[in-house]
Amino acid sequence: MSTSIQDIERLLPVLETAFQAEQMKMSRVARRIADLQQALADLARPKPTEPLSAATLAGADLRWDAWAHERKLSINRQLALTYVERERMRKNLIAALSKLEAAKQVHKRAHAAAHQIAQRRASW
């Protein structure tokens, strides 16, 4: 076995680990997006059952609407930033996977070439 094949075999676990690390980062971002979307869904206000409830008379409905609106704006801003982060992570994930797959192909070709050379030498 040549040193280049050994080098590639030592490199493969490193690239695999790097790819797994990028997957973990992407899963954290996906979880953050899901949490923010759930927070938006949680702000959905139930319809009041009676038109002149104590909360309506005290003005709580209007204050709730204003607070919910501001909170939704804040969550949407966070969500937009998280989407941008997801796209950046996606590029990193694709790069890590590409490197790993390229190294696997190089390893496969180097192994095939070494095997072919060994067969030629054995046939002399």
Summary of the structure (lengths in Angstrom):
residues: 124
radius of gyration: 28.1
end to end distance: 19.4
largest distance: 100.2
contacts: 297
relative contact order: 0.16
helix: 87%
strand: 0%
